[in-house]
Amino acid sequence: MTRVVDLNADLGEEVTDDAGLLAIVTSANVACGYHAGSRAIMRAVCAEAARRGVAVGAQVSYDDRANFGRVELDVVPETLREQVADQVGTLTEIAVAEGTAVGYVKPHGALYHRTRADAAQARAVLDGSGSLPVLGMPGALISLARSAGRDVWFEGFPDRAYDGVGLRPRDQPGALVEAEDEIVANALELAPRVASLCLHGDSPGAVAHAAAVRRALEAEGWLLSPVGSPQATG
C-alpha cells in the first residue's frame, strides 16, 4: 500500500517566500489578514496554489497583527466566532475567484494552542468555520470537531521541539529546530503517525528545509498529496 502524507506550510504572512514554498508543499495555510496578510497577498497565493494543485486552508487567528497572533487573547466566544467567520469568508471569496476553494481550517499561533485546551474558544472557531475539516494537534478543537462529524487531520512539526503533549514554547531554548538534517529526521519519524507535516514558512531556510524534507520522504517511498485528496483518503 502506498504511504501518503501531506506537507503544509504557513503562507501569505508577508515574511515568507510564498512562490518558493508553493513549488514544494501540497497544502497552504493562508493567512487571512488578522495576524498577517492582505487581500492582494491572499489572491496571489490562491492563484499560484490553484495553478500548482496545492490545497488551500484558512489560517485563522486572533485579531492581533502587532504580535503576529502569537499572544493569547481572552476574546469572548461570540466575537471570536464572528472574526473566524470573517476570515474564512474573505479567503473563500478570493479562493473561488482564483479557481480553487478553501479545503480546511487551521488556527494560527496562540489561537492554535489555546483551542487545544479551551473548549469555549474551540467551539467558537468551529462555529465560525462552517463544516470545514480541521487540521491540528490532539485537543479540544479536534475532539469537538470529530464529535460534530467533521473530518479531522492530525499534523506534526518537524521544525519544532516537543515538550510533553505539545510543542515547546517559542521562548524556551531549543524550541525551534534549525538544522536541516534534524528537521528531515523528525519528518521521517513523524510521517507514519500523522496525516500532514507542517513546516513554518517564516523560519530561516524554510524553502530549503521543505525541499529537503520532500526529497527524503519521496526517497523513502512516500507519496506527497494534500489532505482530503483521493490519494490521501483512498
C-alpha positions in Angstrom: 0.0 0.0 0.0 1.3 3.4 -0.9 2.1 5.6 2.1 0.6 9.1 1.7 1.4 12.3 3.6 0.7 16.0 3.2 3.3 18.7 3.5 1.8 22.0 4.6 3.3 25.5 5.3 2.0 28.8 6.6 1.9 31.2 3.6 0.8 34.8 2.9 2.4 36.1 6.1 4.4 38.8 4.3 7.7 37.3 5.7 7.6 34.1 3.6 8.8 33.0 0.1 5.3 32.0 -0.9 6.3 31.1 -4.5 9.2 29.0 -3.4 7.2 27.1 -0.9 4.2 26.6 -3.2 6.5 24.7 -5.6 7.2 22.2 -2.8 4.3 21.8 -0.4 0.9 20.2 -1.1 -1.2 22.3 1.2 -1.0 26.1 2.0 -2.3 27.5 5.3 -3.1 31.0 4.1 -3.1 34.0 6.5 -6.5 35.7 6.4 -5.5 39.2 7.3 -5.9 39.2 11.1 -2.3 38.3 12.1 -0.7 39.0 8.7 -1.5 39.1 5.0 -3.9 41.2 2.8 -6.4 40.5 0.1 -3.8 41.1 -2.6 -1.5 38.5 -1.0 -4.3 36.0 -0.4 -5.2 36.4 -4.1 -1.6 35.8 -5.3 -1.2 32.7 -3.0 -4.6 31.3 -4.1 -3.9 31.8 -7.8 -0.5 30.1 -7.6 -1.9 27.3 -5.4 -4.7 26.7 -7.9 -2.1 26.6 -10.7 0.0 24.0 -8.9 -2.8 21.9 -7.4 -1.9 22.9 -3.8 -4.8 22.7 -1.4 -5.8 25.9 0.4 -6.6 26.2 4.1 -7.8 29.1 6.2 -5.2 30.0 8.7 -7.4 31.9 11.2 -6.0 33.8 14.1 -6.7 36.4 16.8 -7.1 40.0 15.5 -3.5 40.9 16.6 -1.1 42.0 13.8 1.1 43.8 16.3 2.1 40.4 17.9 1.7 38.3 14.8 -1.1 36.4 16.5 1.3 34.8 19.0 -0.2 36.2 22.2 -3.2 34.6 23.8 -6.2 36.9 24.0 -9.4 36.5 26.1 -11.8 37.1 23.3 -15.5 36.3 24.1 -16.7 33.4 22.0 -19.3 35.4 20.1 -16.7 37.8 18.9 -14.2 35.1 18.1 -16.8 33.2 16.1 -17.5 36.4 14.0 -13.8 37.0 13.5 -13.2 33.4 12.3 -16.3 33.6 10.0 -15.0 36.9 8.6 -11.5 35.4 7.9 -12.9 32.2 6.3 -15.4 34.2 4.3 -12.8 36.5 2.9 -10.4 33.7 1.9 -13.3 31.7 0.4 -14.4 34.6 -1.8 -10.8 35.1 -3.0 -10.1 31.4 -3.5 -13.2 30.8 -5.6 -12.4 33.8 -7.7 -8.9 32.3 -8.4 -10.2 28.9 -9.3 -9.8 27.0 -6.1 -11.6 26.5 -2.7 -10.9 26.6 1.0 -10.5 23.0 2.0 -9.9 23.1 5.7 -9.3 25.4 8.7 -6.3 25.6 10.9 -5.8 28.2 13.7 -2.6 30.1 13.9 -0.2 30.8 16.7 -1.7 31.5 20.1 -5.2 30.6 18.9 -3.9 27.1 17.8 -2.6 26.3 21.2 -5.4 28.0 23.1 -8.1 25.9 21.3 -6.4 22.7 22.3 -7.3 23.4 25.9 -10.1 26.0 25.8 -13.4 24.4 24.8 -15.2 27.7 24.5 -12.7 29.2 22.1 -12.5 25.9 20.2 -16.3 25.9 19.7 -16.1 29.5 18.5 -13.6 28.5 15.8 -15.7 25.6 14.8 -18.9 27.7 14.7 -17.2 30.3 12.6 -15.8 27.9 10.1 -18.9 26.1 8.9 -18.3 22.4 8.2 -14.7 22.7 7.1 -12.3 19.9 8.0 -9.9 20.8 10.8 -6.1 20.4 10.7 -4.3 20.4 14.0 -2.9 18.5 17.0 -5.0 16.5 19.6 -7.0 18.6 21.9 -10.4 20.3 22.4 -10.7 21.6 18.9 -10.1 18.2 17.3 -12.3 16.4 19.8 -15.2 18.7 19.3 -14.9 18.7 15.6 -14.9 14.9 15.5 -17.9 14.8 17.8 -19.7 17.1 15.4 -19.0 14.7 12.5 -16.4 16.9 10.8 -13.2 15.5 9.2 -10.1 16.0 11.3 -6.5 15.6 10.2 -3.6 15.4 12.6 -0.3 17.1 11.9 3.3 17.1 13.2 6.0 19.7 13.2 9.5 18.6 12.1 11.0 22.0 12.7 9.7 22.3 16.3 10.7 20.6 19.6 8.1 18.7 21.5 7.6 19.2 25.2 5.2 16.7 26.9 2.0 16.6 24.9 2.6 19.8 22.9 5.2 22.0 21.3 7.9 23.6 23.4 7.0 27.3 23.8 8.9 29.5 21.4 10.5 31.5 24.2 12.3 28.4 25.6 15.7 27.2 24.5 15.6 24.6 21.6 12.0 25.3 20.7 12.9 25.8 17.0 14.8 23.1 15.2 17.0 24.8 12.7 19.5 22.1 11.5 18.3 20.7 8.2 19.4 17.1 9.0 17.4 17.2 12.3 14.3 18.5 10.5 14.5 15.8 7.9 15.0 13.1 10.6 12.0 14.5 12.5 9.8 14.4 9.4 10.6 10.8 8.6 9.8 9.9 12.2 6.6 11.8 12.3 5.2 10.8 8.9 3.8 7.4 9.8 1.9 8.9 12.7 0.2 11.9 11.1 -1.8 13.0 8.0 0.3 16.1 7.5 3.7 17.6 8.2 3.9 21.4 8.9 7.0 23.5 8.1 6.9 27.1 9.3 7.2 29.4 6.4 8.7 32.2 8.5 11.7 30.1 9.6 15.2 30.8 8.2 15.9 28.5 5.3 12.2 27.4 5.1 12.3 26.7 1.4 15.5 24.7 1.5 14.2 22.7 4.5 10.9 22.0 2.8 12.7 20.8 -0.3 15.0 18.5 1.8 12.0 17.1 3.6 10.2 16.4 0.4 13.2 14.7 -1.2 13.7 12.5 1.9 10.1 11.5 2.1 9.9 10.6 -1.6 13.1 8.6 -1.3 11.5 6.6 1.4 8.5 5.8 -0.8 6.1 8.4 0.5 3.5 10.0 -1.9 3.1 13.7 -1.2 -0.6 14.6 -1.6 -3.0 17.2 0.0 -5.0 16.0 3.0 -8.5 15.1 1.8 -7.4 14.2 -1.7 -8.4 10.8 -3.2 -4.8 9.6 -2.8 -4.8 10.5 0.9 -8.3 9.0 1.6 -8.2 6.0 -0.7 
